[in-house]
Amino acid sequence: MVKYTERASKSDLYARVKLAPVNEIQRAIAVDTLRQADAVSDAIIWVIAAVRRLFTRDPGRLLHNN
């Protein structure tokens, strides 16, 4: 049996895959797809946060030395 060690917020998705009536190869493909989707969504969220930081004025933060 494959041991799932994913974050708690996504554990429901992984539990559903674990219980799905598919063979081990299909299950492995599904888990890999979930991991890839998680990585893509994390990257998108990181880019959005970086753009927000870029355009947010924070007078207490020194951006560069002059």
PDBQT receptor file of N, H, CA, C and O in Angstrom, charges set to zero:
ATOM      1  N   MET A   1       0.841  -1.176   0.000  1.00  0.00    +0.000 N 
ATOM      2  CA  MET A   1       0.000   0.000   0.000  1.00  0.00    +0.000 C 
ATOM      3  C   MET A   1       0.885   1.238   0.000  1.00  0.00    +0.000 C 
ATOM      4  O   MET A   1       1.888   1.290   0.712  1.00  0.00    +0.000 OA
ATOM      5  N   VAL A   2       0.517   2.226  -0.793  1.00  0.00    +0.000 N 
ATOM      6  H   VAL A   2      -0.297   2.184  -1.372  1.00  0.00    +0.000 HD
ATOM      7  CA  VAL A   2       1.265   3.471  -0.883  1.00  0.00    +0.000 C 
ATOM      8  C   VAL A   2       0.894   4.352   0.293  1.00  0.00    +0.000 C 
ATOM      9  O   VAL A   2      -0.283   4.493   0.623  1.00  0.00    +0.000 OA
ATOM     10  N   LYS A   3       1.905   4.951   0.931  1.00  0.00    +0.000 N 
ATOM     11  H   LYS A   3       2.862   4.836   0.663  1.00  0.00    +0.000 HD
ATOM     12  CA  LYS A   3       1.665   5.823   2.073  1.00  0.00    +0.000 C 
ATOM     13  C   LYS A   3       1.542   7.261   1.572  1.00  0.00    +0.000 C 
ATOM     14  O   LYS A   3       2.428   7.754   0.874  1.00  0.00    +0.000 OA
ATOM     15  N   TYR A   4       0.459   7.924   1.921  1.00  0.00    +0.000 N 
ATOM     16  H   TYR A   4      -0.260   7.523   2.488  1.00  0.00    +0.000 HD
ATOM     17  CA  TYR A   4       0.220   9.295   1.501  1.00  0.00    +0.000 C 
ATOM     18  C   TYR A   4       0.607  10.238   2.630  1.00  0.00    +0.000 C 
ATOM     19  O   TYR A   4       0.115  10.104   3.751  1.00  0.00    +0.000 OA
ATOM     20  N   THR A   5       1.483  11.187   2.339  1.00  0.00    +0.000 N 
ATOM     21  H   THR A   5       1.883  11.296   1.428  1.00  0.00    +0.000 HD
ATOM     22  CA  THR A   5       1.943  12.130   3.342  1.00  0.00    +0.000 C 
ATOM     23  C   THR A   5       1.722  13.561   2.867  1.00  0.00    +0.000 C 
ATOM     24  O   THR A   5       2.614  14.398   3.002  1.00  0.00    +0.000 OA
ATOM     25  N   GLU A   6       0.583  13.845   2.331  1.00  0.00    +0.000 N 
ATOM     26  H   GLU A   6      -0.142  13.165   2.221  1.00  0.00    +0.000 HD
ATOM     27  CA  GLU A   6       0.292  15.172   1.823  1.00  0.00    +0.000 C 
ATOM     28  C   GLU A   6      -0.253  16.053   2.938  1.00  0.00    +0.000 C 
ATOM     29  O   GLU A   6      -0.657  15.561   3.991  1.00  0.00    +0.000 OA
ATOM     30  N   ARG A   7      -0.260  17.370   2.696  1.00  0.00    +0.000 N 
ATOM     31  H   ARG A   7       0.068  17.770   1.840  1.00  0.00    +0.000 HD
ATOM     32  CA  ARG A   7      -0.756  18.322   3.690  1.00  0.00    +0.000 C 
ATOM     33  C   ARG A   7      -2.217  18.044   4.023  1.00  0.00    +0.000 C 
ATOM     34  O   ARG A   7      -2.966  17.502   3.211  1.00  0.00    +0.000 OA
ATOM     35  N   ALA A   8      -2.598  18.426   5.226  1.00  0.00    +0.000 N 
ATOM     36  H   ALA A   8      -1.988  18.867   5.886  1.00  0.00    +0.000 HD
ATOM     37  CA  ALA A   8      -3.946  18.146   5.714  1.00  0.00    +0.000 C 
ATOM     38  C   ALA A   8      -5.014  18.805   4.852  1.00  0.00    +0.000 C 
ATOM     39  O   ALA A   8      -6.092  18.238   4.673  1.00  0.00    +0.000 OA
ATOM     40  N   SER A   9      -4.737  19.994   4.314  1.00  0.00    +0.000 N 
ATOM     41  H   SER A   9      -3.861  20.454   4.460  1.00  0.00    +0.000 HD
ATOM     42  CA  SER A   9      -5.737  20.693   3.508  1.00  0.00    +0.000 C 
ATOM     43  C   SER A   9      -6.063  19.936   2.238  1.00  0.00    +0.000 C 
ATOM     44  O   SER A   9      -7.155  20.089   1.691  1.00  0.00    +0.000 OA
ATOM     45  N   LYS A  10      -5.144  19.131   1.762  1.00  0.00    +0.000 N 
ATOM     46  H   LYS A  10      -4.257  19.006   2.206  1.00  0.00    +0.000 HD
ATOM     47  CA  LYS A  10      -5.370  18.390   0.530  1.00  0.00    +0.000 C 
ATOM     48  C   LYS A  10      -5.590  16.904   0.793  1.00  0.00    +0.000 C 
ATOM     49  O   LYS A  10      -5.717  16.118  -0.146  1.00  0.00    +0.000 OA
ATOM     50  N   SER A  11      -5.636  16.523   2.052  1.00  0.00    +0.000 N 
ATOM     51  H   SER A  11      -5.533  17.161   2.815  1.00  0.00    +0.000 HD
ATOM     52  CA  SER A  11      -5.733  15.105   2.383  1.00  0.00    +0.000 C 
ATOM     53  C   SER A  11      -7.040  14.486   1.903  1.00  0.00    +0.000 C 
ATOM     54  O   SER A  11      -7.084  13.294   1.600  1.00  0.00    +0.000 OA
ATOM     55  N   ASP A  12      -8.096  15.277   1.829  1.00  0.00    +0.000 N 
ATOM     56  H   ASP A  12      -8.060  16.246   2.075  1.00  0.00    +0.000 HD
ATOM     57  CA  ASP A  12      -9.369  14.744   1.358  1.00  0.00    +0.000 C 
ATOM     58  C   ASP A  12      -9.263  14.291  -0.098  1.00  0.00    +0.000 C 
ATOM     59  O   ASP A  12      -9.786  13.236  -0.460  1.00  0.00    +0.000 OA
ATOM     60  N   LEU A  13      -8.593  15.079  -0.927  1.00  0.00    +0.000 N 
ATOM     61  H   LEU A  13      -8.169  15.935  -0.633  1.00  0.00    +0.000 HD
ATOM     62  CA  LEU A  13      -8.414  14.685  -2.322  1.00  0.00    +0.000 C 
ATOM     63  C   LEU A  13      -7.602  13.399  -2.438  1.00  0.00    +0.000 C 
ATOM     64  O   LEU A  13      -7.945  12.503  -3.209  1.00  0.00    +0.000 OA
ATOM     65  N   TYR A  14      -6.528  13.319  -1.667  1.00  0.00    +0.000 N 
ATOM     66  H   TYR A  14      -6.249  14.047  -1.041  1.00  0.00    +0.000 HD
ATOM     67  CA  TYR A  14      -5.692  12.128  -1.718  1.00  0.00    +0.000 C 
ATOM     68  C   TYR A  14      -6.428  10.910  -1.144  1.00  0.00    +0.000 C 
ATOM     69  O   TYR A  14      -6.230   9.787  -1.606  1.00  0.00    +0.000 OA
ATOM     70  N   ALA A  15      -7.270  11.136  -0.143  1.00  0.00    +0.000 N 
ATOM     71  H   ALA A  15      -7.432  12.049   0.233  1.00  0.00    +0.000 HD
ATOM     72  CA  ALA A  15      -8.064  10.032   0.410  1.00  0.00    +0.000 C 
ATOM     73  C   ALA A  15      -9.060   9.515  -0.624  1.00  0.00    +0.000 C 
ATOM     74  O   ALA A  15      -9.297   8.311  -0.722  1.00  0.00    +0.000 OA
ATOM     75  N   ARG A  16      -9.636  10.429  -1.389  1.00  0.00    +0.000 N 
ATOM     76  H   ARG A  16      -9.443  11.407  -1.310  1.00  0.00    +0.000 HD
ATOM     77  CA  ARG A  16     -10.573  10.003  -2.440  1.00  0.00    +0.000 C 
ATOM     78  C   ARG A  16      -9.862   9.191  -3.519  1.00  0.00    +0.000 C 
ATOM     79  O   ARG A  16     -10.401   8.206  -4.022  1.00  0.00    +0.000 OA
ATOM     80  N   VAL A  17      -8.652   9.609  -3.867  1.00  0.00    +0.000 N 
ATOM     81  H   VAL A  17      -8.214  10.410  -3.458  1.00  0.00    +0.000 HD
ATOM     82  CA  VAL A  17      -7.882   8.848  -4.846  1.00  0.00    +0.000 C 
ATOM     83  C   VAL A  17      -7.535   7.477  -4.281  1.00  0.00    +0.000 C 
ATOM     84  O   VAL A  17      -7.595   6.470  -4.986  1.00  0.00    +0.000 OA
ATOM     85  N   LYS A  18      -7.173   7.451  -3.008  1.00  0.00    +0.000 N 
ATOM     86  H   LYS A  18      -7.125   8.269  -2.435  1.00  0.00    +0.000 HD
ATOM     87  CA  LYS A  18      -6.820   6.177  -2.361  1.00  0.00    +0.000 C 
ATOM     88  C   LYS A  18      -7.994   5.197  -2.376  1.00  0.00    +0.000 C 
ATOM     89  O   LYS A  18      -7.793   3.989  -2.500  1.00  0.00    +0.000 OA
ATOM     90  N   LEU A  19      -9.212   5.712  -2.250  1.00  0.00    +0.000 N 
ATOM     91  H   LEU A  19      -9.375   6.694  -2.149  1.00  0.00    +0.000 HD
ATOM     92  CA  LEU A  19     -10.399   4.862  -2.202  1.00  0.00    +0.000 C 
ATOM     93  C   LEU A  19     -11.027   4.605  -3.569  1.00  0.00    +0.000 C 
ATOM     94  O   LEU A  19     -11.960   3.810  -3.677  1.00  0.00    +0.000 OA
ATOM     95  N   ALA A  20     -10.534   5.261  -4.604  1.00  0.00    +0.000 N 
ATOM     96  H   ALA A  20      -9.776   5.908  -4.516  1.00  0.00    +0.000 HD
ATOM     97  CA  ALA A  20     -11.117   5.105  -5.935  1.00  0.00    +0.000 C 
ATOM     98  C   ALA A  20     -10.925   3.676  -6.441  1.00  0.00    +0.000 C 
ATOM     99  O   ALA A  20      -9.890   3.054  -6.202  1.00  0.00    +0.000 OA
ATOM    100  N   PRO A  21     -11.936   3.167  -7.142  1.00  0.00    +0.000 N 
ATOM    101  CA  PRO A  21     -11.847   1.791  -7.652  1.00  0.00    +0.000 C 
ATOM    102  C   PRO A  21     -11.027   1.719  -8.945  1.00  0.00    +0.000 C 
ATOM    103  O   PRO A  21     -11.567   1.461 -10.021  1.00  0.00    +0.000 OA
ATOM    104  N   VAL A  22      -9.721   1.951  -8.821  1.00  0.00    +0.000 N 
ATOM    105  H   VAL A  22      -9.283   2.160  -7.947  1.00  0.00    +0.000 HD
ATOM    106  CA  VAL A  22      -8.825   1.886  -9.974  1.00  0.00    +0.000 C 
ATOM    107  C   VAL A  22      -7.627   1.023  -9.609  1.00  0.00    +0.000 C 
ATOM    108  O   VAL A  22      -7.396   0.710  -8.441  1.00  0.00    +0.000 OA
ATOM    109  N   ASN A  23      -6.868   0.644 -10.639  1.00  0.00    +0.000 N 
ATOM    110  H   ASN A  23      -7.055   0.899 -11.588  1.00  0.00    +0.000 HD
ATOM    111  CA  ASN A  23      -5.680  -0.160 -10.357  1.00  0.00    +0.000 C 
ATOM    112  C   ASN A  23      -4.538   0.731  -9.873  1.00  0.00    +0.000 C 
ATOM    113  O   ASN A  23      -4.658   1.956  -9.874  1.00  0.00    +0.000 OA
ATOM    114  N   GLU A  24      -3.445   0.120  -9.465  1.00  0.00    +0.000 N 
ATOM    115  H   GLU A  24      -3.348  -0.875  -9.463  1.00  0.00    +0.000 HD
ATOM    116  CA  GLU A  24      -2.330   0.866  -8.868  1.00  0.00    +0.000 C 
ATOM    117  C   GLU A  24      -1.684   1.840  -9.836  1.00  0.00    +0.000 C 
ATOM    118  O   GLU A  24      -1.262   2.923  -9.430  1.00  0.00    +0.000 OA
ATOM    119  N   ILE A  25      -1.597   1.479 -11.104  1.00  0.00    +0.000 N 
ATOM    120  H   ILE A  25      -1.939   0.600 -11.435  1.00  0.00    +0.000 HD
ATOM    121  CA  ILE A  25      -0.996   2.377 -12.092  1.00  0.00    +0.000 C 
ATOM    122  C   ILE A  25      -1.857   3.621 -12.257  1.00  0.00    +0.000 C 
ATOM    123  O   ILE A  25      -1.337   4.737 -12.265  1.00  0.00    +0.000 OA
ATOM    124  N   GLN A  26      -3.164   3.441 -12.390  1.00  0.00    +0.000 N 
ATOM    125  H   GLN A  26      -3.586   2.535 -12.384  1.00  0.00    +0.000 HD
ATOM    126  CA  GLN A  26      -4.063   4.587 -12.517  1.00  0.00    +0.000 C 
ATOM    127  C   GLN A  26      -4.034   5.447 -11.253  1.00  0.00    +0.000 C 
ATOM    128  O   GLN A  26      -4.090   6.674 -11.328  1.00  0.00    +0.000 OA
ATOM    129  N   ARG A  27      -3.947   4.804 -10.109  1.00  0.00    +0.000 N 
ATOM    130  H   ARG A  27      -3.901   3.807 -10.048  1.00  0.00    +0.000 HD
ATOM    131  CA  ARG A  27      -3.871   5.546  -8.844  1.00  0.00    +0.000 C 
ATOM    132  C   ARG A  27      -2.584   6.372  -8.788  1.00  0.00    +0.000 C 
ATOM    133  O   ARG A  27      -2.603   7.528  -8.365  1.00  0.00    +0.000 OA
ATOM    134  N   ALA A  28      -1.482   5.785  -9.209  1.00  0.00    +0.000 N 
ATOM    135  H   ALA A  28      -1.466   4.846  -9.552  1.00  0.00    +0.000 HD
ATOM    136  CA  ALA A  28      -0.211   6.510  -9.221  1.00  0.00    +0.000 C 
ATOM    137  C   ALA A  28      -0.265   7.694 -10.178  1.00  0.00    +0.000 C 
ATOM    138  O   ALA A  28       0.266   8.761  -9.871  1.00  0.00    +0.000 OA
ATOM    139  N   ILE A  29      -0.893   7.519 -11.321  1.00  0.00    +0.000 N 
ATOM    140  H   ILE A  29      -1.324   6.652 -11.570  1.00  0.00    +0.000 HD
ATOM    141  CA  ILE A  29      -1.057   8.618 -12.275  1.00  0.00    +0.000 C 
ATOM    142  C   ILE A  29      -1.917   9.724 -11.662  1.00  0.00    +0.000 C 
ATOM    143  O   ILE A  29      -1.602  10.905 -11.810  1.00  0.00    +0.000 OA
ATOM    144  N   ALA A  30      -2.987   9.354 -10.982  1.00  0.00    +0.000 N 
ATOM    145  H   ALA A  30      -3.243   8.394 -10.862  1.00  0.00    +0.000 HD
ATOM    146  CA  ALA A  30      -3.866  10.341 -10.355  1.00  0.00    +0.000 C 
ATOM    147  C   ALA A  30      -3.139  11.123  -9.264  1.00  0.00    +0.000 C 
ATOM    148  O   ALA A  30      -3.290  12.341  -9.166  1.00  0.00    +0.000 OA
ATOM    149  N   VAL A  31      -2.356  10.432  -8.451  1.00  0.00    +0.000 N 
ATOM    150  H   VAL A  31      -2.233   9.442  -8.530  1.00  0.00    +0.000 HD
ATOM    151  CA  VAL A  31      -1.598  11.102  -7.388  1.00  0.00    +0.000 C 
ATOM    152  C   VAL A  31      -0.561  12.038  -7.996  1.00  0.00    +0.000 C 
ATOM    153  O   VAL A  31      -0.377  13.156  -7.515  1.00  0.00    +0.000 OA
ATOM    154  N   ASP A  32       0.115  11.591  -9.044  1.00  0.00    +0.000 N 
ATOM    155  H   ASP A  32      -0.034  10.683  -9.434  1.00  0.00    +0.000 HD
ATOM    156  CA  ASP A  32       1.106  12.442  -9.697  1.00  0.00    +0.000 C 
ATOM    157  C   ASP A  32       0.442  13.678 -10.299  1.00  0.00    +0.000 C 
ATOM    158  O   ASP A  32       0.998  14.775 -10.230  1.00  0.00    +0.000 OA
ATOM    159  N   THR A  33      -0.714  13.514 -10.876  1.00  0.00    +0.000 N 
ATOM    160  H   THR A  33      -1.166  12.623 -10.932  1.00  0.00    +0.000 HD
ATOM    161  CA  THR A  33      -1.450  14.649 -11.442  1.00  0.00    +0.000 C 
ATOM    162  C   THR A  33      -1.862  15.628 -10.349  1.00  0.00    +0.000 C 
ATOM    163  O   THR A  33      -1.769  16.841 -10.538  1.00  0.00    +0.000 OA
ATOM    164  N   LEU A  34      -2.313  15.117  -9.216  1.00  0.00    +0.000 N 
ATOM    165  H   LEU A  34      -2.389  14.132  -9.062  1.00  0.00    +0.000 HD
ATOM    166  CA  LEU A  34      -2.647  15.999  -8.094  1.00  0.00    +0.000 C 
ATOM    167  C   LEU A  34      -1.424  16.775  -7.617  1.00  0.00    +0.000 C 
ATOM    168  O   LEU A  34      -1.522  17.967  -7.325  1.00  0.00    +0.000 OA
ATOM    169  N   ARG A  35      -0.292  16.118  -7.536  1.00  0.00    +0.000 N 
ATOM    170  H   ARG A  35      -0.213  15.150  -7.773  1.00  0.00    +0.000 HD
ATOM    171  CA  ARG A  35       0.937  16.791  -7.099  1.00  0.00    +0.000 C 
ATOM    172  C   ARG A  35       1.357  17.878  -8.097  1.00  0.00    +0.000 C 
ATOM    173  O   ARG A  35       1.776  18.963  -7.695  1.00  0.00    +0.000 OA
ATOM    174  N   GLN A  36       1.244  17.582  -9.390  1.00  0.00    +0.000 N 
ATOM    175  H   GLN A  36       0.903  16.700  -9.716  1.00  0.00    +0.000 HD
ATOM    176  CA  GLN A  36       1.575  18.579 -10.396  1.00  0.00    +0.000 C 
ATOM    177  C   GLN A  36       0.625  19.768 -10.332  1.00  0.00    +0.000 C 
ATOM    178  O   GLN A  36       1.056  20.916 -10.439  1.00  0.00    +0.000 OA
ATOM    179  N   ALA A  37      -0.660  19.497 -10.159  1.00  0.00    +0.000 N 
ATOM    180  H   ALA A  37      -1.009  18.564 -10.072  1.00  0.00    +0.000 HD
ATOM    181  CA  ALA A  37      -1.639  20.578 -10.049  1.00  0.00    +0.000 C 
ATOM    182  C   ALA A  37      -1.368  21.419  -8.808  1.00  0.00    +0.000 C 
ATOM    183  O   ALA A  37      -1.519  22.641  -8.837  1.00  0.00    +0.000 OA
ATOM    184  N   ASP A  38      -0.973  20.777  -7.733  1.00  0.00    +0.000 N 
ATOM    185  H   ASP A  38      -0.850  19.785  -7.709  1.00  0.00    +0.000 HD
ATOM    186  CA  ASP A  38      -0.630  21.498  -6.505  1.00  0.00    +0.000 C 
ATOM    187  C   ASP A  38       0.575  22.403  -6.739  1.00  0.00    +0.000 C 
ATOM    188  O   ASP A  38       0.590  23.544  -6.279  1.00  0.00    +0.000 OA
ATOM    189  N   ALA A  39       1.576  21.909  -7.444  1.00  0.00    +0.000 N 
ATOM    190  H   ALA A  39       1.564  20.981  -7.818  1.00  0.00    +0.000 HD
ATOM    191  CA  ALA A  39       2.767  22.708  -7.729  1.00  0.00    +0.000 C 
ATOM    192  C   ALA A  39       2.432  23.899  -8.622  1.00  0.00    +0.000 C 
ATOM    193  O   ALA A  39       2.934  25.002  -8.403  1.00  0.00    +0.000 OA
ATOM    194  N   VAL A  40       1.590  23.682  -9.620  1.00  0.00    +0.000 N 
ATOM    195  H   VAL A  40       1.182  22.787  -9.798  1.00  0.00    +0.000 HD
ATOM    196  CA  VAL A  40       1.192  24.772 -10.513  1.00  0.00    +0.000 C 
ATOM    197  C   VAL A  40       0.400  25.822  -9.749  1.00  0.00    +0.000 C 
ATOM    198  O   VAL A  40       0.634  27.019  -9.917  1.00  0.00    +0.000 OA
ATOM    199  N   SER A  41      -0.530  25.386  -8.915  1.00  0.00    +0.000 N 
ATOM    200  H   SER A  41      -0.720  24.413  -8.779  1.00  0.00    +0.000 HD
ATOM    201  CA  SER A  41      -1.326  26.359  -8.159  1.00  0.00    +0.000 C 
ATOM    202  C   SER A  41      -0.461  27.121  -7.160  1.00  0.00    +0.000 C 
ATOM    203  O   SER A  41      -0.673  28.317  -6.957  1.00  0.00    +0.000 OA
ATOM    204  N   ASP A  42       0.505  26.458  -6.535  1.00  0.00    +0.000 N 
ATOM    205  H   ASP A  42       0.676  25.487  -6.699  1.00  0.00    +0.000 HD
ATOM    206  CA  ASP A  42       1.432  27.153  -5.638  1.00  0.00    +0.000 C 
ATOM    207  C   ASP A  42       2.255  28.193  -6.395  1.00  0.00    +0.000 C 
ATOM    208  O   ASP A  42       2.496  29.286  -5.883  1.00  0.00    +0.000 OA
ATOM    209  N   ALA A  43       2.685  27.859  -7.606  1.00  0.00    +0.000 N 
ATOM    210  H   ALA A  43       2.489  26.971  -8.022  1.00  0.00    +0.000 HD
ATOM    211  CA  ALA A  43       3.457  28.799  -8.416  1.00  0.00    +0.000 C 
ATOM    212  C   ALA A  43       2.619  30.013  -8.803  1.00  0.00    +0.000 C 
ATOM    213  O   ALA A  43       3.109  31.142  -8.774  1.00  0.00    +0.000 OA
ATOM    214  N   ILE A  44       1.370  29.787  -9.161  1.00  0.00    +0.000 N 
ATOM    215  H   ILE A  44       0.973  28.869  -9.184  1.00  0.00    +0.000 HD
ATOM    216  CA  ILE A  44       0.482  30.894  -9.514  1.00  0.00    +0.000 C 
ATOM    217  C   ILE A  44       0.259  31.803  -8.309  1.00  0.00    +0.000 C 
ATOM    218  O   ILE A  44       0.298  33.027  -8.436  1.00  0.00    +0.000 OA
ATOM    219  N   ILE A  45       0.029  31.217  -7.164  1.00  0.00    +0.000 N 
ATOM    220  H   ILE A  45      -0.003  30.223  -7.062  1.00  0.00    +0.000 HD
ATOM    221  CA  ILE A  45      -0.171  32.017  -5.946  1.00  0.00    +0.000 C 
ATOM    222  C   ILE A  45       1.098  32.795  -5.608  1.00  0.00    +0.000 C 
ATOM    223  O   ILE A  45       1.012  33.943  -5.174  1.00  0.00    +0.000 OA
ATOM    224  N   TRP A  46       2.273  32.195  -5.796  1.00  0.00    +0.000 N 
ATOM    225  H   TRP A  46       2.344  31.262  -6.148  1.00  0.00    +0.000 HD
ATOM    226  CA  TRP A  46       3.529  32.885  -5.538  1.00  0.00    +0.000 C 
ATOM    227  C   TRP A  46       3.692  34.088  -6.462  1.00  0.00    +0.000 C 
ATOM    228  O   TRP A  46       4.105  35.160  -6.019  1.00  0.00    +0.000 OA
ATOM    229  N   VAL A  47       3.367  33.915  -7.751  1.00  0.00    +0.000 N 
ATOM    230  H   VAL A  47       3.031  33.044  -8.111  1.00  0.00    +0.000 HD
ATOM    231  CA  VAL A  47       3.477  35.014  -8.717  1.00  0.00    +0.000 C 
ATOM    232  C   VAL A  47       2.521  36.141  -8.356  1.00  0.00    +0.000 C 
ATOM    233  O   VAL A  47       2.900  37.311  -8.409  1.00  0.00    +0.000 OA
ATOM    234  N   ILE A  48       1.296  35.810  -7.993  1.00  0.00    +0.000 N 
ATOM    235  H   ILE A  48       0.988  34.859  -7.950  1.00  0.00    +0.000 HD
ATOM    236  CA  ILE A  48       0.323  36.832  -7.606  1.00  0.00    +0.000 C 
ATOM    237  C   ILE A  48       0.817  37.601  -6.388  1.00  0.00    +0.000 C 
ATOM    238  O   ILE A  48       0.723  38.828  -6.348  1.00  0.00    +0.000 OA
ATOM    239  N   ALA A  49       1.338  36.895  -5.402  1.00  0.00    +0.000 N 
ATOM    240  H   ALA A  49       1.415  35.898  -5.434  1.00  0.00    +0.000 HD
ATOM    241  CA  ALA A  49       1.856  37.559  -4.203  1.00  0.00    +0.000 C 
ATOM    242  C   ALA A  49       3.054  38.441  -4.546  1.00  0.00    +0.000 C 
ATOM    243  O   ALA A  49       3.190  39.532  -3.992  1.00  0.00    +0.000 OA
ATOM    244  N   ALA A  50       3.922  37.987  -5.447  1.00  0.00    +0.000 N 
ATOM    245  H   ALA A  50       3.811  37.101  -5.897  1.00  0.00    +0.000 HD
ATOM    246  CA  ALA A  50       5.088  38.782  -5.840  1.00  0.00    +0.000 C 
ATOM    247  C   ALA A  50       4.662  40.056  -6.561  1.00  0.00    +0.000 C 
ATOM    248  O   ALA A  50       5.230  41.121  -6.324  1.00  0.00    +0.000 OA
ATOM    249  N   VAL A  51       3.678  39.956  -7.430  1.00  0.00    +0.000 N 
ATOM    250  H   VAL A  51       3.216  39.090  -7.623  1.00  0.00    +0.000 HD
ATOM    251  CA  VAL A  51       3.182  41.137  -8.137  1.00  0.00    +0.000 C 
ATOM    252  C   VAL A  51       2.544  42.112  -7.148  1.00  0.00    +0.000 C 
ATOM    253  O   VAL A  51       2.744  43.322  -7.255  1.00  0.00    +0.000 OA
ATOM    254  N   ARG A  52       1.787  41.600  -6.200  1.00  0.00    +0.000 N 
ATOM    255  H   ARG A  52       1.625  40.617  -6.114  1.00  0.00    +0.000 HD
ATOM    256  CA  ARG A  52       1.202  42.470  -5.177  1.00  0.00    +0.000 C 
ATOM    257  C   ARG A  52       2.289  43.187  -4.383  1.00  0.00    +0.000 C 
ATOM    258  O   ARG A  52       2.185  44.386  -4.125  1.00  0.00    +0.000 OA
ATOM    259  N   ARG A  53       3.333  42.452  -3.995  1.00  0.00    +0.000 N 
ATOM    260  H   ARG A  53       3.418  41.478  -4.205  1.00  0.00    +0.000 HD
ATOM    261  CA  ARG A  53       4.426  43.083  -3.252  1.00  0.00    +0.000 C 
ATOM    262  C   ARG A  53       5.130  44.132  -4.090  1.00  0.00    +0.000 C 
ATOM    263  O   ARG A  53       5.579  45.153  -3.570  1.00  0.00    +0.000 OA
ATOM    264  N   LEU A  54       5.227  43.882  -5.384  1.00  0.00    +0.000 N 
ATOM    265  H   LEU A  54       4.862  43.053  -5.806  1.00  0.00    +0.000 HD
ATOM    266  CA  LEU A  54       5.899  44.811  -6.276  1.00  0.00    +0.000 C 
ATOM    267  C   LEU A  54       5.156  46.143  -6.361  1.00  0.00    +0.000 C 
ATOM    268  O   LEU A  54       5.788  47.197  -6.424  1.00  0.00    +0.000 OA
ATOM    269  N   PHE A  55       3.836  46.108  -6.364  1.00  0.00    +0.000 N 
ATOM    270  H   PHE A  55       3.323  45.252  -6.313  1.00  0.00    +0.000 HD
ATOM    271  CA  PHE A  55       3.039  47.310  -6.530  1.00  0.00    +0.000 C 
ATOM    272  C   PHE A  55       2.474  47.869  -5.236  1.00  0.00    +0.000 C 
ATOM    273  O   PHE A  55       1.737  48.854  -5.265  1.00  0.00    +0.000 OA
ATOM    274  N   THR A  56       2.798  47.269  -4.114  1.00  0.00    +0.000 N 
ATOM    275  H   THR A  56       3.397  46.468  -4.091  1.00  0.00    +0.000 HD
ATOM    276  CA  THR A  56       2.331  47.768  -2.822  1.00  0.00    +0.000 C 
ATOM    277  C   THR A  56       3.390  48.686  -2.243  1.00  0.00    +0.000 C 
ATOM    278  O   THR A  56       4.571  48.343  -2.180  1.00  0.00    +0.000 OA
ATOM    279  N   ARG A  57       2.950  49.844  -1.826  1.00  0.00    +0.000 N 
ATOM    280  H   ARG A  57       1.991  50.123  -1.876  1.00  0.00    +0.000 HD
ATOM    281  CA  ARG A  57       3.886  50.787  -1.218  1.00  0.00    +0.000 C 
ATOM    282  C   ARG A  57       3.949  50.510   0.271  1.00  0.00    +0.000 C 
ATOM    283  O   ARG A  57       2.930  50.512   0.961  1.00  0.00    +0.000 OA
ATOM    284  N   ASP A  58       5.136  50.275   0.748  1.00  0.00    +0.000 N 
ATOM    285  H   ASP A  58       5.964  50.274   0.188  1.00  0.00    +0.000 HD
ATOM    286  CA  ASP A  58       5.363  50.057   2.170  1.00  0.00    +0.000 C 
ATOM    287  C   ASP A  58       6.457  51.025   2.607  1.00  0.00    +0.000 C 
ATOM    288  O   ASP A  58       7.639  50.742   2.414  1.00  0.00    +0.000 OA
ATOM    289  N   PRO A  59       6.079  52.173   3.198  1.00  0.00    +0.000 N 
ATOM    290  CA  PRO A  59       7.083  53.180   3.532  1.00  0.00    +0.000 C 
ATOM    291  C   PRO A  59       8.088  52.712   4.570  1.00  0.00    +0.000 C 
ATOM    292  O   PRO A  59       9.168  53.294   4.672  1.00  0.00    +0.000 OA
ATOM    293  N   GLY A  60       7.777  51.701   5.330  1.00  0.00    +0.000 N 
ATOM    294  H   GLY A  60       6.899  51.228   5.248  1.00  0.00    +0.000 HD
ATOM    295  CA  GLY A  60       8.706  51.212   6.351  1.00  0.00    +0.000 C 
ATOM    296  C   GLY A  60       9.765  50.286   5.805  1.00  0.00    +0.000 C 
ATOM    297  O   GLY A  60      10.688  49.904   6.524  1.00  0.00    +0.000 OA
ATOM    298  N   ARG A  61       9.646  49.921   4.546  1.00  0.00    +0.000 N 
ATOM    299  H   ARG A  61       8.897  50.232   3.962  1.00  0.00    +0.000 HD
ATOM    300  CA  ARG A  61      10.587  48.968   3.960  1.00  0.00    +0.000 C 
ATOM    301  C   ARG A  61      11.508  49.686   2.983  1.00  0.00    +0.000 C 
ATOM    302  O   ARG A  61      11.032  50.367   2.075  1.00  0.00    +0.000 OA
ATOM    303  N   LEU A  62      12.790  49.547   3.149  1.00  0.00    +0.000 N 
ATOM    304  H   LEU A  62      13.177  48.993   3.887  1.00  0.00    +0.000 HD
ATOM    305  CA  LEU A  62      13.772  50.146   2.268  1.00  0.00    +0.000 C 
ATOM    306  C   LEU A  62      13.990  49.207   1.086  1.00  0.00    +0.000 C 
ATOM    307  O   LEU A  62      14.401  48.062   1.271  1.00  0.00    +0.000 OA
ATOM    308  N   LEU A  63      13.717  49.685  -0.125  1.00  0.00    +0.000 N 
ATOM    309  H   LEU A  63      13.383  50.616  -0.275  1.00  0.00    +0.000 HD
ATOM    310  CA  LEU A  63      13.828  48.830  -1.292  1.00  0.00    +0.000 C 
ATOM    311  C   LEU A  63      15.255  48.739  -1.821  1.00  0.00    +0.000 C 
ATOM    312  O   LEU A  63      15.653  47.688  -2.323  1.00  0.00    +0.000 OA
ATOM    313  N   HIS A  64      16.036  49.820  -1.721  1.00  0.00    +0.000 N 
ATOM    314  H   HIS A  64      15.712  50.674  -1.313  1.00  0.00    +0.000 HD
ATOM    315  CA  HIS A  64      17.407  49.798  -2.185  1.00  0.00    +0.000 C 
ATOM    316  C   HIS A  64      18.199  50.893  -1.470  1.00  0.00    +0.000 C 
ATOM    317  O   HIS A  64      17.626  51.810  -0.882  1.00  0.00    +0.000 OA
ATOM    318  N   ASN A  65      19.471  50.783  -1.529  1.00  0.00    +0.000 N 
ATOM    319  H   ASN A  65      19.937  50.038  -2.007  1.00  0.00    +0.000 HD
ATOM    320  CA  ASN A  65      20.346  51.777  -0.878  1.00  0.00    +0.000 C 
ATOM    321  C   ASN A  65      20.739  52.846  -1.888  1.00  0.00    +0.000 C 
ATOM    322  O   ASN A  65      21.153  52.536  -3.005  1.00  0.00    +0.000 OA
ATOM    323  N   ASN A  66      20.607  54.100  -1.488  1.00  0.00    +0.000 N 
ATOM    324  H   ASN A  66      20.270  54.351  -0.580  1.00  0.00    +0.000 HD
ATOM    325  CA  ASN A  66      21.024  55.213  -2.346  1.00  0.00    +0.000 C 
ATOM    326  C   ASN A  66      22.159  55.937  -1.711  1.00  0.00    +0.000 C 
ATOM    327  O   ASN A  66      22.661  56.911  -2.273  1.00  0.00    +0.000 OA
TER     328      ASN A  66
